[in-house]
Amino acid sequence: MELRQLRSFLKIVELQSFSKAAKDLGYSQSALSVQIHGLEQELGVRLFDRMGKQVGLTQPGKELCQRIVPVLHQLEEIRVVMQEKPPAETLHLGMIQSLCKCKMPKLIQFFGENYPHMNLTITLDSPSALLDKMDHNQVDFVYILDEKVYNVKWEKVLEEKEDIVFIGSIDSPLVYRNEVALEELISQPFFLTEKEDNYRRALDQFLASKNLEIQPFLEVGDTDFILDMVQRSMGFTFLPRYVMENSYYRDKLKIVNVPGFHLHMYRQLFYHKNKWLTSGMKTILDLVEAGKL
């Protein structure tokens, strides 16, 4: 049973004519007859008595008319309400901590000013855990920093190269040298993210390829805490450049130049190809297109 069938039924009742109803609705008379015939078959009753050009309701037709009029009125009220005030929508973003702190404040401000009805939810986790959540429809988007990731099930809408760099305090003499040997630098106190972190893992792999190893003074997941320790001249760290550039302590920090060392990863934004795009998701895609993510 379709709404168009019910609306066609009521129009015939109103005009008491198949031909007039067809003209008013923009159908051919044969198309309208097919609709009503399908409705009668589905209900298992005859709705109209057709006697020449005269059309009258059968008893089942009268009962249907009484029942569907209030239903269609309610549906029309719902349509009007939805158009006047869009229903609250939740946009669920999954991302790593560093991207949340650097990219989300402006995004949240944008949605607050332009889409106050939108409810934002952010889940912080590792790239692998977030991608698994996306596969299970637990997040709408996944925003990560990692090696290039591909999967036929995912739609990648953003891929931007990001440098991962050594960072020290402006009070450290090492940051002003044109070059600092890798062996000398890693002998200094270091504040690093945990070993499971992707760019920490990449650093360990690179050092291992040179038969080197780093023994950090402290391992912690909070990059703000790490930069606070570094700006106090307590040691060095290894983080994405954007973390330093967006940090409260950026004026007290400086990149250490290590010859022959170049490590980068990619900011990547995904959604599942089978995901129905909500208005909030379409807004995110527009922001990506405009270069605002």
C-alpha positions as CSV (number, residue, x, y, z in Angstrom):
1,M,0.0,0.0,0.0
2,E,1.5,3.3,-1.1
3,L,0.7,6.9,-0.1
4,R,0.2,7.8,-3.8
5,Q,-2.5,5.1,-4.0
6,L,-4.3,6.5,-1.0
7,R,-4.1,10.1,-2.2
8,S,-5.4,9.0,-5.6
9,F,-8.2,7.1,-3.9
10,L,-9.2,10.2,-1.9
11,K,-9.1,12.4,-5.0
12,I,-11.5,10.1,-6.8
13,V,-13.8,10.3,-3.8
14,E,-13.6,14.1,-3.8
15,L,-14.2,14.6,-7.5
16,Q,-16.4,11.5,-7.9
17,S,-14.7,10.8,-11.3
18,F,-11.7,8.8,-12.4
19,S,-11.1,11.1,-15.4
20,K,-11.3,14.3,-13.4
21,A,-9.1,12.9,-10.6
22,A,-6.5,11.7,-13.2
23,K,-6.4,15.2,-14.8
24,D,-6.1,16.9,-11.4
25,L,-3.2,14.6,-10.3
26,G,-1.4,14.6,-13.6
27,Y,-1.9,11.0,-14.4
28,S,-3.4,9.3,-17.4
29,Q,-6.8,7.7,-16.6
30,S,-5.3,4.2,-17.3
31,A,-2.4,4.8,-14.8
32,L,-4.9,5.9,-12.1
33,S,-7.0,2.9,-12.7
34,V,-3.9,0.6,-12.3
35,Q,-3.2,2.3,-9.0
36,I,-6.7,1.7,-7.7
37,H,-6.8,-1.8,-9.0
38,G,-3.5,-2.6,-7.2
39,L,-5.0,-1.1,-4.0
40,E,-8.1,-3.2,-4.3
41,Q,-6.1,-6.3,-4.9
42,E,-3.9,-5.7,-1.9
43,L,-6.9,-5.1,0.4
44,G,-8.9,-7.9,-1.1
45,V,-12.0,-5.7,-1.5
46,R,-13.7,-3.6,-4.2
47,L,-13.6,0.1,-3.3
48,F,-15.7,1.7,-6.0
49,D,-18.9,0.8,-7.8
50,R,-18.6,2.0,-11.5
51,M,-21.8,2.5,-13.3
52,G,-21.2,4.3,-16.5
53,K,-19.6,7.6,-15.7
54,Q,-20.9,7.5,-12.2
55,V,-18.5,6.4,-9.4
56,G,-19.7,5.5,-5.9
57,L,-18.0,4.1,-2.8
58,T,-18.7,0.5,-1.8
59,Q,-19.0,-0.1,2.0
60,P,-15.4,-1.2,2.2
61,G,-14.5,1.9,0.3
62,K,-16.4,4.1,2.8
63,E,-14.6,2.5,5.7
64,L,-11.2,3.0,4.1
65,C,-12.0,6.6,3.4
66,Q,-12.9,7.2,7.1
67,R,-9.7,5.5,8.3
68,I,-7.2,7.1,5.9
69,V,-8.3,10.7,6.1
70,P,-6.9,11.3,9.6
71,V,-3.8,9.3,8.8
72,L,-3.0,11.5,5.8
73,H,-3.7,14.6,7.8
74,Q,-1.2,13.4,10.4
75,L,1.4,12.7,7.7
76,E,0.9,16.2,6.3
77,E,1.4,17.6,9.8
78,I,4.7,15.6,10.1
79,R,5.9,16.9,6.8
80,V,5.2,20.5,7.7
81,V,6.9,20.1,11.1
82,M,10.0,18.4,9.6
83,Q,10.4,21.2,7.0
84,E,9.9,24.0,9.6
85,K,12.2,22.5,12.2
86,P,14.7,19.7,11.1
87,P,14.9,16.9,13.6
88,A,18.0,16.7,15.8
89,E,20.8,14.8,14.0
90,T,23.9,13.2,15.5
91,L,27.2,13.2,13.7
92,H,29.6,10.7,15.1
93,L,33.3,11.3,14.4
94,G,36.1,8.9,15.2
95,M,39.7,10.2,15.3
96,I,43.0,10.1,17.0
97,Q,43.7,12.5,19.9
98,S,46.2,14.8,18.1
99,L,43.8,15.5,15.2
100,C,41.0,16.1,17.7
101,K,42.9,18.8,19.5
102,C,44.2,20.5,16.4
103,K,41.3,20.3,14.0
104,M,38.1,20.0,16.0
105,P,37.8,23.4,17.8
106,K,37.1,25.3,14.6
107,L,34.8,22.5,13.3
108,I,32.8,22.5,16.5
109,Q,32.5,26.3,16.3
110,F,31.3,26.0,12.7
111,F,28.6,23.5,13.5
112,G,27.5,25.5,16.6
113,E,27.1,28.7,14.6
114,N,25.6,27.1,11.4
115,Y,23.9,23.9,12.5
116,P,22.8,24.3,16.2
117,H,20.4,21.4,15.9
118,M,23.4,19.0,15.1
119,N,24.6,16.8,18.0
120,L,28.3,16.1,17.6
121,T,29.9,13.0,19.2
122,I,33.7,12.3,19.1
123,T,35.3,9.0,19.8
124,L,39.1,9.0,20.4
125,D,41.0,5.7,19.7
126,S,43.8,4.2,17.7
127,P,43.5,4.1,13.9
128,S,42.9,0.3,13.8
129,A,40.2,0.5,16.5
130,L,38.5,3.4,14.8
131,L,38.4,1.7,11.4
132,D,36.9,-1.4,13.0
133,K,34.2,0.8,14.6
134,M,33.4,2.3,11.2
135,D,33.1,-1.2,9.7
136,H,30.5,-1.9,12.4
137,N,28.6,1.4,11.8
138,Q,29.6,2.8,15.2
139,V,31.1,6.0,13.7
140,D,30.2,8.1,10.6
141,F,33.7,9.2,9.8
142,V,37.2,8.1,10.8
143,Y,40.0,10.8,10.8
144,I,43.5,9.3,11.3
145,L,47.2,10.0,10.8
146,D,48.9,6.9,9.5
147,E,50.6,5.3,6.5
148,K,48.4,5.3,3.4
149,V,45.5,3.0,4.2
150,Y,43.2,1.4,1.5
151,N,40.1,-0.8,1.6
152,V,37.5,-1.5,-1.1
153,K,34.8,-1.0,1.6
154,W,35.8,2.5,2.5
155,E,35.6,5.9,0.7
156,K,38.7,8.0,1.3
157,V,37.8,11.7,1.0
158,L,41.0,13.3,2.3
159,E,44.7,12.4,2.1
160,E,47.2,15.0,3.2
161,K,50.9,14.5,3.8
162,E,52.2,15.5,7.3
163,D,55.8,15.7,8.5
164,I,56.7,14.0,11.8
165,V,59.5,15.9,13.4
166,F,61.9,16.1,16.4
167,I,61.0,19.0,18.7
168,G,62.9,20.8,21.5
169,S,62.6,23.9,23.6
170,I,63.9,27.2,22.3
171,D,66.1,27.2,25.4
172,S,68.0,24.2,24.2
173,P,71.3,24.9,22.3
174,L,70.6,21.8,20.1
175,V,67.7,23.4,18.3
176,Y,69.9,26.2,16.9
177,R,72.5,24.0,15.4
178,N,72.3,23.6,11.6
179,E,72.5,19.8,12.0
180,V,72.2,17.4,14.9
181,A,73.4,13.8,14.5
182,L,70.6,11.3,15.1
183,E,72.8,9.3,17.5
184,E,73.5,12.5,19.6
185,L,69.8,13.5,19.7
186,I,68.4,10.2,20.8
187,S,70.8,10.1,23.7
188,Q,68.9,13.1,25.2
189,P,65.9,12.7,27.5
190,F,62.8,12.0,25.4
191,F,59.1,12.3,26.1
192,L,57.3,10.0,23.6
193,T,53.9,8.6,22.9
194,E,53.3,4.9,23.6
195,K,55.0,2.2,21.4
196,E,51.6,1.3,19.9
197,D,51.2,4.8,18.4
198,N,51.8,4.7,14.7
199,Y,54.4,7.4,14.4
200,R,56.2,6.2,17.5
201,R,56.3,2.7,15.9
202,A,57.6,4.2,12.7
203,L,60.4,6.0,14.6
204,D,61.4,2.7,16.4
205,Q,61.4,0.9,13.0
206,F,63.6,3.6,11.4
207,L,66.1,3.5,14.3
208,A,66.2,-0.3,14.3
209,S,67.1,-0.1,10.6
210,K,70.2,2.0,11.7
211,N,70.9,-0.4,14.6
212,L,69.8,2.3,17.0
213,E,67.3,2.3,19.9
214,I,65.7,5.1,21.9
215,Q,65.0,4.8,25.6
216,P,62.4,7.5,26.5
217,F,62.4,9.2,29.9
218,L,58.6,9.0,29.8
219,E,55.9,7.4,27.6
220,V,52.4,9.0,27.7
221,G,49.5,9.4,25.3
222,D,48.8,13.1,26.0
223,T,50.6,15.2,23.5
224,D,49.8,18.5,25.3
225,F,51.5,17.1,28.4
226,I,54.5,16.0,26.3
227,L,54.9,19.5,24.8
228,D,54.5,21.1,28.3
229,M,57.5,19.0,29.5
230,V,59.5,19.8,26.4
231,Q,58.9,23.6,26.6
232,R,60.2,23.4,30.2
233,S,63.6,22.2,28.7
234,M,63.2,18.8,30.3
235,G,63.9,16.9,27.0
236,F,62.8,16.4,23.4
237,T,59.9,14.7,21.6
238,F,58.9,13.3,18.2
239,L,55.4,14.4,17.0
240,P,53.5,15.5,13.9
241,R,54.5,19.1,12.9
242,Y,50.9,20.2,13.1
243,V,50.7,19.3,16.8
244,M,53.5,21.8,17.6
245,E,52.1,24.4,15.2
246,N,48.7,24.3,16.9
247,S,50.0,24.1,20.4
248,Y,49.7,26.7,23.1
249,Y,53.4,26.3,23.6
250,R,54.4,26.8,19.9
251,D,56.4,30.0,20.5
252,K,58.5,28.1,23.0
253,L,59.3,25.2,20.8
254,K,61.5,24.6,17.7
255,I,62.1,21.8,15.3
256,V,65.5,20.0,15.5
257,N,67.2,19.5,12.1
258,V,68.5,15.9,11.8
259,P,70.3,15.3,8.4
260,G,69.1,12.3,6.4
261,F,66.0,11.9,8.6
262,H,62.6,12.4,6.8
263,L,59.5,10.7,8.2
264,H,55.9,11.5,7.2
265,M,52.4,10.1,7.4
266,Y,49.1,11.0,6.0
267,R,46.0,12.6,7.4
268,Q,43.2,10.5,6.1
269,L,39.4,10.8,6.3
270,F,37.1,7.9,5.6
271,Y,33.5,6.8,5.6
272,H,32.0,3.4,4.7
273,K,30.8,3.0,1.2
274,N,27.6,1.4,2.4
275,K,26.8,4.3,4.7
276,W,23.8,6.5,3.9
277,L,25.0,10.1,3.8
278,T,23.2,12.2,6.3
279,S,23.0,16.0,6.0
280,G,25.8,16.3,8.6
281,M,28.0,13.9,6.7
282,K,27.4,15.9,3.5
283,T,28.4,19.1,5.3
284,I,31.7,17.4,6.3
285,L,32.3,16.5,2.7
286,D,31.7,20.1,1.7
287,L,34.2,21.3,4.3
288,V,36.8,18.8,2.9
289,E,36.1,20.2,-0.6
290,A,36.7,23.7,0.7
291,G,40.0,22.7,2.3
292,K,38.8,23.3,5.8
293,L,39.7,20.0,7.3
